[in-house]
Amino acid sequence: MTPSRLFVYGTLQDEALVERLVGRRLPSRPAVLEGYRRTLDDAIGYPVVHPSTEASVAGRLVEAVDAAAIAALDAYEGIEYRRVVIEVRTSDGRTLDAYTYVPVEAARASR
């Protein structure tokens, strides 16, 4: 599966940063990732998400994400994160597939 959407919950919620990284403005809207909790990882100094059945994470759903944008965003996230496919709920109640970045340990555990 190759979604054209990316759920962001940390520094990538900054539209100006995303535009600088990918070279163009990408549309985005509010969304919620159910079944995860957001924490600050002291080892890397940035937010991370981990599965947690009773939690949810508010963020933004970035759309029109093509392969070039994904490559730029993967490079920005670096080796501490891996991109995985998840489902998010939009403000109009729809559930959509999207990529998000999880800490490397969480990506290994979901395989």
Phi and psi in radians as a Rosetta constraint file:
Dihedral C 1 N 2 CA 2 C 2 CIRCULARHARMONIC -2.292 0.35
Dihedral N 2 CA 2 C 2 N 3 CIRCULARHARMONIC 1.462 0.35
Dihedral C 2 N 3 CA 3 C 3 CIRCULARHARMONIC -1.107 0.35
Dihedral N 3 CA 3 C 3 N 4 CIRCULARHARMONIC 2.672 0.35
Dihedral C 3 N 4 CA 4 C 4 CIRCULARHARMONIC -1.791 0.35
Dihedral N 4 CA 4 C 4 N 5 CIRCULARHARMONIC 0.383 0.35
Dihedral C 4 N 5 CA 5 C 5 CIRCULARHARMONIC -2.234 0.35
Dihedral N 5 CA 5 C 5 N 6 CIRCULARHARMONIC 2.661 0.35
Dihedral C 5 N 6 CA 6 C 6 CIRCULARHARMONIC -2.379 0.35
Dihedral N 6 CA 6 C 6 N 7 CIRCULARHARMONIC 2.155 0.35
Dihedral C 6 N 7 CA 7 C 7 CIRCULARHARMONIC -1.516 0.35
Dihedral N 7 CA 7 C 7 N 8 CIRCULARHARMONIC 2.193 0.35
Dihedral C 7 N 8 CA 8 C 8 CIRCULARHARMONIC -2.093 0.35
Dihedral N 8 CA 8 C 8 N 9 CIRCULARHARMONIC 2.540 0.35
Dihedral C 8 N 9 CA 9 C 9 CIRCULARHARMONIC -2.420 0.35
Dihedral N 9 CA 9 C 9 N 10 CIRCULARHARMONIC 0.033 0.35
Dihedral C 9 N 10 CA 10 C 10 CIRCULARHARMONIC -2.326 0.35
Dihedral N 10 CA 10 C 10 N 11 CIRCULARHARMONIC -2.237 0.35
Dihedral C 10 N 11 CA 11 C 11 CIRCULARHARMONIC -1.084 0.35
Dihedral N 11 CA 11 C 11 N 12 CIRCULARHARMONIC -0.470 0.35
Dihedral C 11 N 12 CA 12 C 12 CIRCULARHARMONIC -1.303 0.35
Dihedral N 12 CA 12 C 12 N 13 CIRCULARHARMONIC -0.002 0.35
Dihedral C 12 N 13 CA 13 C 13 CIRCULARHARMONIC -1.267 0.35
Dihedral N 13 CA 13 C 13 N 14 CIRCULARHARMONIC -0.259 0.35
Dihedral C 13 N 14 CA 14 C 14 CIRCULARHARMONIC -1.354 0.35
Dihedral N 14 CA 14 C 14 N 15 CIRCULARHARMONIC 1.845 0.35
Dihedral C 14 N 15 CA 15 C 15 CIRCULARHARMONIC -1.055 0.35
Dihedral N 15 CA 15 C 15 N 16 CIRCULARHARMONIC -0.613 0.35
Dihedral C 15 N 16 CA 16 C 16 CIRCULARHARMONIC -1.146 0.35
Dihedral N 16 CA 16 C 16 N 17 CIRCULARHARMONIC -0.685 0.35
Dihedral C 16 N 17 CA 17 C 17 CIRCULARHARMONIC -1.109 0.35
Dihedral N 17 CA 17 C 17 N 18 CIRCULARHARMONIC -0.831 0.35
Dihedral C 17 N 18 CA 18 C 18 CIRCULARHARMONIC -1.042 0.35
Dihedral N 18 CA 18 C 18 N 19 CIRCULARHARMONIC -0.752 0.35
Dihedral C 18 N 19 CA 19 C 19 CIRCULARHARMONIC -1.074 0.35
Dihedral N 19 CA 19 C 19 N 20 CIRCULARHARMONIC -0.730 0.35
Dihedral C 19 N 20 CA 20 C 20 CIRCULARHARMONIC -1.083 0.35
Dihedral N 20 CA 20 C 20 N 21 CIRCULARHARMONIC -0.705 0.35
Dihedral C 20 N 21 CA 21 C 21 CIRCULARHARMONIC -1.254 0.35
Dihedral N 21 CA 21 C 21 N 22 CIRCULARHARMONIC -0.712 0.35
Dihedral C 21 N 22 CA 22 C 22 CIRCULARHARMONIC -1.774 0.35
Dihedral N 22 CA 22 C 22 N 23 CIRCULARHARMONIC -0.172 0.35
Dihedral C 22 N 23 CA 23 C 23 CIRCULARHARMONIC 1.505 0.35
Dihedral N 23 CA 23 C 23 N 24 CIRCULARHARMONIC 0.112 0.35
Dihedral C 23 N 24 CA 24 C 24 CIRCULARHARMONIC -2.811 0.35
Dihedral N 24 CA 24 C 24 N 25 CIRCULARHARMONIC 2.825 0.35
Dihedral C 24 N 25 CA 25 C 25 CIRCULARHARMONIC -1.420 0.35
Dihedral N 25 CA 25 C 25 N 26 CIRCULARHARMONIC 2.281 0.35
Dihedral C 25 N 26 CA 26 C 26 CIRCULARHARMONIC -1.885 0.35
Dihedral N 26 CA 26 C 26 N 27 CIRCULARHARMONIC 2.391 0.35
Dihedral C 26 N 27 CA 27 C 27 CIRCULARHARMONIC -1.155 0.35
Dihedral N 27 CA 27 C 27 N 28 CIRCULARHARMONIC 2.560 0.35
Dihedral C 27 N 28 CA 28 C 28 CIRCULARHARMONIC -2.593 0.35
Dihedral N 28 CA 28 C 28 N 29 CIRCULARHARMONIC 2.825 0.35
Dihedral C 28 N 29 CA 29 C 29 CIRCULARHARMONIC -2.651 0.35
Dihedral N 29 CA 29 C 29 N 30 CIRCULARHARMONIC 2.816 0.35
Dihedral C 29 N 30 CA 30 C 30 CIRCULARHARMONIC -1.097 0.35
Dihedral N 30 CA 30 C 30 N 31 CIRCULARHARMONIC 2.570 0.35
Dihedral C 30 N 31 CA 31 C 31 CIRCULARHARMONIC -2.724 0.35
Dihedral N 31 CA 31 C 31 N 32 CIRCULARHARMONIC 2.895 0.35
Dihedral C 31 N 32 CA 32 C 32 CIRCULARHARMONIC -2.290 0.35
Dihedral N 32 CA 32 C 32 N 33 CIRCULARHARMONIC 2.340 0.35
Dihedral C 32 N 33 CA 33 C 33 CIRCULARHARMONIC -1.735 0.35
Dihedral N 33 CA 33 C 33 N 34 CIRCULARHARMONIC 1.883 0.35
Dihedral C 33 N 34 CA 34 C 34 CIRCULARHARMONIC -1.432 0.35
Dihedral N 34 CA 34 C 34 N 35 CIRCULARHARMONIC 2.600 0.35
Dihedral C 34 N 35 CA 35 C 35 CIRCULARHARMONIC 1.409 0.35
Dihedral N 35 CA 35 C 35 N 36 CIRCULARHARMONIC 0.273 0.35
Dihedral C 35 N 36 CA 36 C 36 CIRCULARHARMONIC -2.361 0.35
Dihedral N 36 CA 36 C 36 N 37 CIRCULARHARMONIC 2.751 0.35
Dihedral C 36 N 37 CA 37 C 37 CIRCULARHARMONIC -2.193 0.35
Dihedral N 37 CA 37 C 37 N 38 CIRCULARHARMONIC 2.600 0.35
Dihedral C 37 N 38 CA 38 C 38 CIRCULARHARMONIC -1.790 0.35
Dihedral N 38 CA 38 C 38 N 39 CIRCULARHARMONIC 2.347 0.35
Dihedral C 38 N 39 CA 39 C 39 CIRCULARHARMONIC -2.405 0.35
Dihedral N 39 CA 39 C 39 N 40 CIRCULARHARMONIC 2.942 0.35
Dihedral C 39 N 40 CA 40 C 40 CIRCULARHARMONIC -1.708 0.35
Dihedral N 40 CA 40 C 40 N 41 CIRCULARHARMONIC 2.161 0.35
Dihedral C 40 N 41 CA 41 C 41 CIRCULARHARMONIC -1.507 0.35
Dihedral N 41 CA 41 C 41 N 42 CIRCULARHARMONIC 1.877 0.35
Dihedral C 41 N 42 CA 42 C 42 CIRCULARHARMONIC -1.074 0.35
Dihedral N 42 CA 42 C 42 N 43 CIRCULARHARMONIC -0.487 0.35
Dihedral C 42 N 43 CA 43 C 43 CIRCULARHARMONIC -1.184 0.35
Dihedral N 43 CA 43 C 43 N 44 CIRCULARHARMONIC -0.588 0.35
Dihedral C 43 N 44 CA 44 C 44 CIRCULARHARMONIC -1.967 0.35
Dihedral N 44 CA 44 C 44 N 45 CIRCULARHARMONIC -0.237 0.35
Dihedral C 44 N 45 CA 45 C 45 CIRCULARHARMONIC 1.391 0.35
Dihedral N 45 CA 45 C 45 N 46 CIRCULARHARMONIC 0.329 0.35
Dihedral C 45 N 46 CA 46 C 46 CIRCULARHARMONIC -2.354 0.35
Dihedral N 46 CA 46 C 46 N 47 CIRCULARHARMONIC 2.826 0.35
Dihedral C 46 N 47 CA 47 C 47 CIRCULARHARMONIC -1.174 0.35
Dihedral N 47 CA 47 C 47 N 48 CIRCULARHARMONIC 2.606 0.35
Dihedral C 47 N 48 CA 48 C 48 CIRCULARHARMONIC -2.418 0.35
Dihedral N 48 CA 48 C 48 N 49 CIRCULARHARMONIC 2.820 0.35
Dihedral C 48 N 49 CA 49 C 49 CIRCULARHARMONIC -2.091 0.35
Dihedral N 49 CA 49 C 49 N 50 CIRCULARHARMONIC 2.542 0.35
Dihedral C 49 N 50 CA 50 C 50 CIRCULARHARMONIC -2.360 0.35
Dihedral N 50 CA 50 C 50 N 51 CIRCULARHARMONIC 2.533 0.35
Dihedral C 50 N 51 CA 51 C 51 CIRCULARHARMONIC -0.986 0.35
Dihedral N 51 CA 51 C 51 N 52 CIRCULARHARMONIC 2.392 0.35
Dihedral C 51 N 52 CA 52 C 52 CIRCULARHARMONIC -2.822 0.35
Dihedral N 52 CA 52 C 52 N 53 CIRCULARHARMONIC 1.896 0.35
Dihedral C 52 N 53 CA 53 C 53 CIRCULARHARMONIC -0.999 0.35
Dihedral N 53 CA 53 C 53 N 54 CIRCULARHARMONIC -0.562 0.35
Dihedral C 53 N 54 CA 54 C 54 CIRCULARHARMONIC -1.690 0.35
Dihedral N 54 CA 54 C 54 N 55 CIRCULARHARMONIC 0.189 0.35
Dihedral C 54 N 55 CA 55 C 55 CIRCULARHARMONIC -2.046 0.35
Dihedral N 55 CA 55 C 55 N 56 CIRCULARHARMONIC 2.985 0.35
Dihedral C 55 N 56 CA 56 C 56 CIRCULARHARMONIC -2.654 0.35
Dihedral N 56 CA 56 C 56 N 57 CIRCULARHARMONIC 2.772 0.35
Dihedral C 56 N 57 CA 57 C 57 CIRCULARHARMONIC -2.198 0.35
Dihedral N 57 CA 57 C 57 N 58 CIRCULARHARMONIC 2.134 0.35
Dihedral C 57 N 58 CA 58 C 58 CIRCULARHARMONIC -1.452 0.35
Dihedral N 58 CA 58 C 58 N 59 CIRCULARHARMONIC 2.451 0.35
Dihedral C 58 N 59 CA 59 C 59 CIRCULARHARMONIC -2.866 0.35
Dihedral N 59 CA 59 C 59 N 60 CIRCULARHARMONIC -2.636 0.35
Dihedral C 59 N 60 CA 60 C 60 CIRCULARHARMONIC -2.265 0.35
Dihedral N 60 CA 60 C 60 N 61 CIRCULARHARMONIC 2.540 0.35
Dihedral C 60 N 61 CA 61 C 61 CIRCULARHARMONIC -1.785 0.35
Dihedral N 61 CA 61 C 61 N 62 CIRCULARHARMONIC 1.929 0.35
Dihedral C 61 N 62 CA 62 C 62 CIRCULARHARMONIC -1.552 0.35
Dihedral N 62 CA 62 C 62 N 63 CIRCULARHARMONIC 2.291 0.35
Dihedral C 62 N 63 CA 63 C 63 CIRCULARHARMONIC -2.010 0.35
Dihedral N 63 CA 63 C 63 N 64 CIRCULARHARMONIC 2.996 0.35
Dihedral C 63 N 64 CA 64 C 64 CIRCULARHARMONIC 1.050 0.35
Dihedral N 64 CA 64 C 64 N 65 CIRCULARHARMONIC 0.684 0.35
Dihedral C 64 N 65 CA 65 C 65 CIRCULARHARMONIC -1.562 0.35
Dihedral N 65 CA 65 C 65 N 66 CIRCULARHARMONIC 1.954 0.35
Dihedral C 65 N 66 CA 66 C 66 CIRCULARHARMONIC -1.718 0.35
Dihedral N 66 CA 66 C 66 N 67 CIRCULARHARMONIC -3.131 0.35
Dihedral C 66 N 67 CA 67 C 67 CIRCULARHARMONIC -1.048 0.35
Dihedral N 67 CA 67 C 67 N 68 CIRCULARHARMONIC -0.665 0.35
Dihedral C 67 N 68 CA 68 C 68 CIRCULARHARMONIC -1.166 0.35
Dihedral N 68 CA 68 C 68 N 69 CIRCULARHARMONIC -0.711 0.35
Dihedral C 68 N 69 CA 69 C 69 CIRCULARHARMONIC -1.132 0.35
Dihedral N 69 CA 69 C 69 N 70 CIRCULARHARMONIC -0.763 0.35
Dihedral C 69 N 70 CA 70 C 70 CIRCULARHARMONIC -1.039 0.35
Dihedral N 70 CA 70 C 70 N 71 CIRCULARHARMONIC -0.748 0.35
Dihedral C 70 N 71 CA 71 C 71 CIRCULARHARMONIC -1.063 0.35
Dihedral N 71 CA 71 C 71 N 72 CIRCULARHARMONIC -0.749 0.35
Dihedral C 71 N 72 CA 72 C 72 CIRCULARHARMONIC -1.158 0.35
Dihedral N 72 CA 72 C 72 N 73 CIRCULARHARMONIC -0.717 0.35
Dihedral C 72 N 73 CA 73 C 73 CIRCULARHARMONIC -1.237 0.35
Dihedral N 73 CA 73 C 73 N 74 CIRCULARHARMONIC -0.675 0.35
Dihedral C 73 N 74 CA 74 C 74 CIRCULARHARMONIC -1.019 0.35
Dihedral N 74 CA 74 C 74 N 75 CIRCULARHARMONIC -0.759 0.35
Dihedral C 74 N 75 CA 75 C 75 CIRCULARHARMONIC -1.106 0.35
Dihedral N 75 CA 75 C 75 N 76 CIRCULARHARMONIC -0.708 0.35
Dihedral C 75 N 76 CA 76 C 76 CIRCULARHARMONIC -1.113 0.35
Dihedral N 76 CA 76 C 76 N 77 CIRCULARHARMONIC -0.776 0.35
Dihedral C 76 N 77 CA 77 C 77 CIRCULARHARMONIC -1.190 0.35
Dihedral N 77 CA 77 C 77 N 78 CIRCULARHARMONIC -0.520 0.35
Dihedral C 77 N 78 CA 78 C 78 CIRCULARHARMONIC 1.291 0.35
Dihedral N 78 CA 78 C 78 N 79 CIRCULARHARMONIC -2.838 0.35
Dihedral C 78 N 79 CA 79 C 79 CIRCULARHARMONIC -1.413 0.35
Dihedral N 79 CA 79 C 79 N 80 CIRCULARHARMONIC -0.184 0.35
Dihedral C 79 N 80 CA 80 C 80 CIRCULARHARMONIC -1.338 0.35
Dihedral N 80 CA 80 C 80 N 81 CIRCULARHARMONIC -0.319 0.35
Dihedral C 80 N 81 CA 81 C 81 CIRCULARHARMONIC -2.165 0.35
Dihedral N 81 CA 81 C 81 N 82 CIRCULARHARMONIC 2.664 0.35
Dihedral C 81 N 82 CA 82 C 82 CIRCULARHARMONIC -2.198 0.35
Dihedral N 82 CA 82 C 82 N 83 CIRCULARHARMONIC 2.560 0.35
Dihedral C 82 N 83 CA 83 C 83 CIRCULARHARMONIC -1.569 0.35
Dihedral N 83 CA 83 C 83 N 84 CIRCULARHARMONIC 2.267 0.35
Dihedral C 83 N 84 CA 84 C 84 CIRCULARHARMONIC -2.298 0.35
Dihedral N 84 CA 84 C 84 N 85 CIRCULARHARMONIC 2.834 0.35
Dihedral C 84 N 85 CA 85 C 85 CIRCULARHARMONIC -1.633 0.35
Dihedral N 85 CA 85 C 85 N 86 CIRCULARHARMONIC 2.302 0.35
Dihedral C 85 N 86 CA 86 C 86 CIRCULARHARMONIC -2.367 0.35
Dihedral N 86 CA 86 C 86 N 87 CIRCULARHARMONIC 3.091 0.35
Dihedral C 86 N 87 CA 87 C 87 CIRCULARHARMONIC -1.979 0.35
Dihedral N 87 CA 87 C 87 N 88 CIRCULARHARMONIC 2.398 0.35
Dihedral C 87 N 88 CA 88 C 88 CIRCULARHARMONIC -2.173 0.35
Dihedral N 88 CA 88 C 88 N 89 CIRCULARHARMONIC 2.731 0.35
Dihedral C 88 N 89 CA 89 C 89 CIRCULARHARMONIC -1.860 0.35
Dihedral N 89 CA 89 C 89 N 90 CIRCULARHARMONIC 2.263 0.35
Dihedral C 89 N 90 CA 90 C 90 CIRCULARHARMONIC -1.580 0.35
Dihedral N 90 CA 90 C 90 N 91 CIRCULARHARMONIC 2.955 0.35
Dihedral C 90 N 91 CA 91 C 91 CIRCULARHARMONIC -1.145 0.35
Dihedral N 91 CA 91 C 91 N 92 CIRCULARHARMONIC -0.336 0.35
Dihedral C 91 N 92 CA 92 C 92 CIRCULARHARMONIC -1.595 0.35
Dihedral N 92 CA 92 C 92 N 93 CIRCULARHARMONIC 0.150 0.35
Dihedral C 92 N 93 CA 93 C 93 CIRCULARHARMONIC 1.559 0.35
Dihedral N 93 CA 93 C 93 N 94 CIRCULARHARMONIC -0.007 0.35
Dihedral C 93 N 94 CA 94 C 94 CIRCULARHARMONIC -1.368 0.35
Dihedral N 94 CA 94 C 94 N 95 CIRCULARHARMONIC 2.635 0.35
Dihedral C 94 N 95 CA 95 C 95 CIRCULARHARMONIC -1.906 0.35
Dihedral N 95 CA 95 C 95 N 96 CIRCULARHARMONIC 2.185 0.35
Dihedral C 95 N 96 CA 96 C 96 CIRCULARHARMONIC -2.245 0.35
Dihedral N 96 CA 96 C 96 N 97 CIRCULARHARMONIC 2.573 0.35
Dihedral C 96 N 97 CA 97 C 97 CIRCULARHARMONIC -1.334 0.35
Dihedral N 97 CA 97 C 97 N 98 CIRCULARHARMONIC 2.505 0.35
Dihedral C 97 N 98 CA 98 C 98 CIRCULARHARMONIC -2.740 0.35
Dihedral N 98 CA 98 C 98 N 99 CIRCULARHARMONIC 2.818 0.35
Dihedral C 98 N 99 CA 99 C 99 CIRCULARHARMONIC -1.465 0.35
Dihedral N 99 CA 99 C 99 N 100 CIRCULARHARMONIC 2.720 0.35
Dihedral C 99 N 100 CA 100 C 100 CIRCULARHARMONIC -2.595 0.35
Dihedral N 100 CA 100 C 100 N 101 CIRCULARHARMONIC 2.911 0.35
Dihedral C 100 N 101 CA 101 C 101 CIRCULARHARMONIC -1.817 0.35
Dihedral N 101 CA 101 C 101 N 102 CIRCULARHARMONIC 2.262 0.35
Dihedral C 101 N 102 CA 102 C 102 CIRCULARHARMONIC -2.121 0.35
Dihedral N 102 CA 102 C 102 N 103 CIRCULARHARMONIC 2.764 0.35
Dihedral C 102 N 103 CA 103 C 103 CIRCULARHARMONIC -1.084 0.35
Dihedral N 103 CA 103 C 103 N 104 CIRCULARHARMONIC 2.642 0.35
Dihedral C 103 N 104 CA 104 C 104 CIRCULARHARMONIC -0.892 0.35
Dihedral N 104 CA 104 C 104 N 105 CIRCULARHARMONIC -0.734 0.35
Dihedral C 104 N 105 CA 105 C 105 CIRCULARHARMONIC -1.065 0.35
Dihedral N 105 CA 105 C 105 N 106 CIRCULARHARMONIC -0.710 0.35
Dihedral C 105 N 106 CA 106 C 106 CIRCULARHARMONIC -1.177 0.35
Dihedral N 106 CA 106 C 106 N 107 CIRCULARHARMONIC -0.666 0.35
Dihedral C 106 N 107 CA 107 C 107 CIRCULARHARMONIC -1.127 0.35
Dihedral N 107 CA 107 C 107 N 108 CIRCULARHARMONIC -0.712 0.35
Dihedral C 107 N 108 CA 108 C 108 CIRCULARHARMONIC -1.123 0.35
Dihedral N 108 CA 108 C 108 N 109 CIRCULARHARMONIC -0.699 0.35
Dihedral C 108 N 109 CA 109 C 109 CIRCULARHARMONIC -1.203 0.35
Dihedral N 109 CA 109 C 109 N 110 CIRCULARHARMONIC -0.450 0.35
Dihedral C 109 N 110 CA 110 C 110 CIRCULARHARMONIC -1.496 0.35
Dihedral N 110 CA 110 C 110 N 111 CIRCULARHARMONIC -0.075 0.35
